[in-house]
Amino acid sequence: MPASLSPEQIRDVNTRYHDSAADHYDSKWGIDFGKVGARQVLSKVQRALGRAPRKFERSLEIGAGTGYFTLNLLRAGVVEQATCTDISAGMLATLAANASALGLTVRTVRADAESLPFADGSFELVLGHAILHHIPDLEHAFAEFMRVLAPGGTLLFAGEPSRCGDRLARVPKQLAGRVAPLWRSAIGARPAPPPEGGAANASLEGVVDVHAFAPSELASFARGAGFTDVRVTGEELLANWFGWTNRTLEASADPRDVPWAWRQYAYRGYLLLQQLDRRLLESRLPATIFYNLLISARRPEQLRL
């Protein structure tokens, strides 16, 4: 957590930033609700669990954003009844619009992960994507996840930044930043206009991320809350370097000037390297060096007194 900000201030910053980002969040991060998005989400879930997912009757997504995980899982038939929470009303409004466009029914609730407004044992699956690193008090949050899960229920989070992987990712970001003017000149692109939301929103982006994790630290939060069968794995190494290089270059240019051919190269290249990571590297290298961490765990049938 940034030393100068309290937990309450962190929550406020996250709320304001994500409210302002909601309208353009899907386009910024390439979020997809078609076949590609479904494959991505199902692959992450299977990677986290170490097996194909079973069907869950009732799910709760923490920090659901615009619905990337839950909506794709609903469309794939992995989840039957979905509840989505977020601290940002703006994100939930975009999620509801996405669900309506896809013909899906989702319950949305504005809620803090550290104080969930649900009865004990309400869900068979508690999940999230790229959310734990935004939460100030993870001990309270994991205790809440345990409380609202039914006995034998599953916990699953993906897309959490690895501390070592995050440091490694700085290399392509820095290199791309240095060559960005030459790249813009080569493709005939103007510099990027001021960010949407203005300078104030850009400054918020630098403080919304509270944590990066070592695999053992992430696992310790789950075990400390009483979860069993805790499993932490890593994903994306080559794809991450490639992706951050291209994203840094693209962020330096006016989006209207970035050629379609470049975007296709960046998109298809990322997917190709993601597959290479999965097939060759993720089962052979330690989780700590990958950019993203995934964690799954189970609530015991009987809690220890």
Secondary structure as the mmCIF struct_conf table of DSSP 4:
data_model
#
loop_
_struct_conf.conf_type_id
_struct_conf.id
_struct_conf.beg_label_comp_id
_struct_conf.beg_label_asym_id
_struct_conf.beg_label_seq_id
_struct_conf.end_label_comp_id
_struct_conf.end_label_asym_id
_struct_conf.end_label_seq_id
TURN_TY1_P TURN_TY1_P1 ALA A 3 SER A 4
HELX_RH_AL_P HELX_RH_AL_P1 PRO A 7 ALA A 21
HELX_RH_3T_P HELX_RH_3T_P1 ALA A 22 HIS A 24
HELX_RH_AL_P HELX_RH_AL_P2 TYR A 25 TRP A 29
TURN_TY1_P TURN_TY1_P2 GLY A 30 GLY A 30
BEND BEND1 GLY A 34 GLY A 34
HELX_RH_AL_P HELX_RH_AL_P3 LYS A 35 LEU A 49
TURN_TY1_P TURN_TY1_P3 GLY A 50 GLY A 50
BEND BEND2 ARG A 51 ARG A 51
STRN STRN1 PHE A 56 GLU A 61
BEND BEND3 ILE A 62 GLY A 63
TURN_TY1_P TURN_TY1_P4 GLY A 65 THR A 66
BEND BEND4 GLY A 67 GLY A 67
HELX_RH_AL_P HELX_RH_AL_P4 TYR A 68 ALA A 76
TURN_TY1_P TURN_TY1_P5 GLY A 77 GLY A 77
BEND BEND5 VAL A 78 VAL A 78
STRN STRN2 VAL A 79 ASP A 86
BEND BEND6 ILE A 87 ILE A 87
HELX_RH_AL_P HELX_RH_AL_P5 ALA A 89 LEU A 102
TURN_TY1_P TURN_TY1_P6 GLY A 103 GLY A 103
STRN STRN3 ARG A 107 ARG A 110
STRN STRN4 ASP A 112 ASP A 112
TURN_TY1_P TURN_TY1_P7 ALA A 113 GLU A 114
STRN STRN5 SER A 115 SER A 115
BEND BEND7 PHE A 118 PHE A 118
TURN_TY1_P TURN_TY1_P8 ASP A 120 GLY A 121
STRN STRN6 PHE A 123 HIS A 129
BEND BEND8 ALA A 130 ALA A 130
HELX_RH_3T_P HELX_RH_3T_P2 LEU A 132 HIS A 134
BEND BEND9 PRO A 136 PRO A 136
HELX_RH_AL_P HELX_RH_AL_P6 LEU A 138 VAL A 148
STRN STRN7 LEU A 149 PRO A 161
STRN STRN8 SER A 162 SER A 162
HELX_RH_AL_P HELX_RH_AL_P7 ARG A 163 ILE A 187
TURN_TY1_P TURN_TY1_P9 GLY A 188 GLY A 188
HELX_LH_PP_P HELX_LH_PP_P1 ALA A 189 ARG A 190
STRN STRN9 PRO A 191 PRO A 191
HELX_LH_PP_P HELX_LH_PP_P2 ALA A 192 PRO A 195
TURN_TY1_P TURN_TY1_P10 GLU A 196 GLY A 197
HELX_RH_AL_P HELX_RH_AL_P8 GLY A 198 GLU A 205
TURN_TY1_P TURN_TY1_P11 GLY A 206 VAL A 207
BEND BEND10 VAL A 208 VAL A 208
STRN STRN10 PHE A 213 PHE A 213
HELX_RH_AL_P HELX_RH_AL_P9 PRO A 215 GLY A 224
TURN_TY1_P TURN_TY1_P12 ALA A 225 GLY A 226
STRN STRN11 THR A 228 GLU A 235
BEND BEND11 LEU A 237 LEU A 237
HELX_RH_AL_P HELX_RH_AL_P10 LEU A 238 ALA A 251
TURN_TY1_P TURN_TY1_P13 SER A 252 SER A 252
STRN STRN12 ALA A 253 ALA A 253
HELX_RH_3T_P HELX_RH_3T_P3 PRO A 255 ASP A 257
BEND BEND12 VAL A 258 VAL A 258
HELX_RH_AL_P HELX_RH_AL_P11 TRP A 260 LEU A 276
HELX_RH_PI_P HELX_RH_PI_P1 ASP A 277 LEU A 281
TURN_TY1_P TURN_TY1_P14 GLU A 282 ARG A 284
BEND BEND13 LEU A 285 LEU A 285
HELX_RH_3T_P HELX_RH_3T_P4 ALA A 287 ILE A 289
BEND BEND14 PHE A 290 TYR A 291
STRN STRN13 ASN A 292 ARG A 298
BEND BEND15 GLU A 301 GLN A 302
#
